[in-house]
Amino acid sequence: MRVTSDYIGRCGDLSRGAVRLAFHDAGTFSLRLAALGLPNGAADGSFLWDPEEVLREENNGLQSITAALTPLPEKFGVSPGDVLQLAGVLGVIACPGGPRIDVWVGRPEPLNVAPTGLLPSPFDSVPNLTGRFADMGFAATDLIALLGAHGTAKQFFVDPDFAGESMDSTVDIWDVNFYNDTTVANPPPGVFRFQSDVNFAHNASTMAEFHGYIDNQPDWDQDYRAAHLLMSTLGYNTSDLTNCTELMPASINLTLVSVPDASGILHVDPVLLEAATQKYRAPWLESNTCVDGIRCQTPNRE
Ligand code: HEM
């Protein structure tokens, strides 16, 4: 499968896609629908089960990662939700600096087609977006932490004239530059900003949290890990699932691969980063090698 050559330990289009897919899968969960006993969404992998879901307009751009993951539940005899949400946490850790998020497995098959009209738009207002995330079960603080995933994100459909532009000046690194790049008056060259992200950076109800992550990777790591874990289990109770976090690879600590410039500001050094990637991602980078019993396959580099 061609995708495996991109899917073994490096930050790129498929890892970005996997993180966004994990959100779009879980982001159709609604406490309101649950209270009414109506068909609901969940972190259930419905994208890999209902071929129509990825065709919805709000899911534009998720076709490649969905196609890559769709055969895996049957191939490995596990549920779509486990495959899709595991891909999301692997997508985070594939990017240098990405934290190790707890992994839970054992989700049953999806119950129904995901409800429509629940995913956020970059043109929604702050109250609408915080309200929608509250209906998923997130505090506004969780939402601001989760938004940092836009630090390794690109846009293709919001403004096609700027397709491929990223929301952060260091798109291949899981860092906090997104929070600064979104807050400053003028974005760095090549950085595309969503109106909703800019609104969060300046709205009285969210700006303190947003600015609190500027130059503060440790706090963001901690808050992001907790919020992503909640996202990856929306609609489930972890007491019904099994924790298999020990199978996750190590995170690449950015302070170990960074060097100070003349002003003392740390920058990731490409040589150190590649050496760390070779060390910490060796089992993924080597074809035919598996981590702790996770089944792997030989990458086809055609
Ligand atoms: C207010 C909430 C959010 C809004 C309005 C929003 C909106 C968007 C939009 C419009 C795109 C670009 C799609 C395109 O044009 O290609 C995007 C990309 C992305 N989003 Fe979000 N998003 C939100 C929250 C999240 C969350 C919670 C996560 C994950 C934790 C996330 C992860 C991503 C990623 C990784 C991408 C990049 C995908 C790629 O490069 O292929 N987003 N988001």
Boltz pocket constraint, residues with backbone or C-beta under 6 A from the ligand:
constraints:
  - pocket:
      binder: B
      contacts: [[A, 13], [A, 15], [A, 16], [A, 17], [A, 19], [A, 20], [A, 23], [A, 60], [A, 61], [A, 120], [A, 121], [A, 122], [A, 123], [A, 129], [A, 143], [A, 146], [A, 147], [A, 149], [A, 150], [A, 152], [A, 153], [A, 154], [A, 155], [A, 156], [A, 157], [A, 158], [A, 159], [A, 194], [A, 196]]
      max_distance: 6.0
